[in-house]
């Protein structure tokens, strides 16, 4: 099981978000500890797992169905 571990600066070069944005906004909101990143030996250093980040980036979003109510009670599917 080979995984590519990246620090925030290295990850920022791949996904075109700044390192501070990755560490303060995406971490723990989009990227989950133990899935997308690890803290080895319980330390402060964070390593992002590239293969999991890439999987998250290309995950298909759930499509939202748009329903428009019509004047006579029908529904238009958008």
Secondary structure, DSSP 8 states (H G I E B T S, - for coil): ----EE-HHHHHHHHSS-HHHIIIIIBTTTB-BTTTEE-GGG-S--EEEHHHHHHHHT--------EEE-TTS-EEE-
